[in-house]
Amino acid sequence: MVHDLFVQRGNIYSDRSVPHAVKYAMRDISPAIMPKNASWRRQRRLLHAAISTSVNESYEAGMREEAVLAVRELLASPGAFDCHFQRYSYGVIGRCFFGLRVAAADDAFVVENEAYINTTMRGFDPVAFPVNVFPWLAYLPRWLVPSLKEMEELRALNDERVGNLARDVKRQNKGGVKLAQGGIFNEFLKNRADYDVSDEEANSAFFALIGGGTRSMHNALLTFVYLMMAYPDWQTKLQAHIDDVVSPDRLPTWADMPNLPMVRAVVKEGIRYRTIVAELGIPHRLSQDDEYMGWKFEKGTTFHANYGYALYLTHKYALVLLASDCD
């Protein structure tokens, strides 16, 4: 059903149904939450250019280095796997997009962006922000609805971060994050005149890549660990498959991928299976009336793809994930 509606009919099921607090804080300009309009299309073109296959291929060597470093960290302290996965996720994004080399999970690039993302995620909480459930509360005095003041603070934080992305990247570099070569954001700044986007739109687009790119990658790695614990026979099969194709004397490379169909299948299944750290899937909203399997849906109807992520908490192996400590 999700494929039928969100993919096959994606042109009318792609509007966002975003809580009031988040829309207010982000000024409805982030491509992750905004409706399809002229600004969204400009940011989409920028993101498409940033993450196209041809661009990614130029950063394959850097991504491999990050993967090798992550493997070394896992061998040295396997109990801190969650922390290593987080560093790796930020390492790939930091290197490819901002020319930053993230050496540890406590680097400024990780700590500051995690704090910002966690604060922003709070905007989705209907308990913290009742205005998400009752929009009319936004018209009441601040003293009567204290959360409205926090909503203003959230907007100020978002304005400060989005408006000063280039400054923050330079400061994070001086704060202990080593400089890597290149960086898609840096290339964008060099060729700024070639892009028909405002600074605010460009910064919002790249911030969306930080949030989506790091948490999705982190989640995929955690889910893989979970699945290997839940199905150890598949871990044995995968190891034998890699040893047979790659040999046990070296790590896989991009060139090996066409010959590792089982690895590709398991990775894709891990992405599909369930969520560990990604807090939510942003709801979609129907942009025109539609009918599906005899059901009629009115324009503006909200659709949720999957809320099954909480189910993992009931599984005994989740205790191992929750117990992981970056220290």
Secondary structure, 3 states (H helix, E strand, C coil): CHHHHHHHCCCCCCEECCCHHHHHHCCCCCCCCCCCCHHHHHHHHHHHHHCCHHHHHCCHHHHHHHHHHHHHHHHHCHHHHHHHHHHHHHHHHHHHHHCEECCCCCCHHHHHHHHHHHHHHHHHCCCCCHHHCCHHHHHCCCCCCCHHHHHHHHHHHHHHHHHCHHHHHHHHHHCCCEECCCCHHHHHHHCHHHCCCCHHHHHHHHHHHHHHHHHHHHHHHHHHHHHHHHCHHHHHHHHHHHHHHCCCCCCCCHHHHHHCHHHHHHHHHHHHHCCCCCCCCCCEECCCCEEECCEEECCCCEECCCCHHHHHHHCCCHHHHHHCCCC
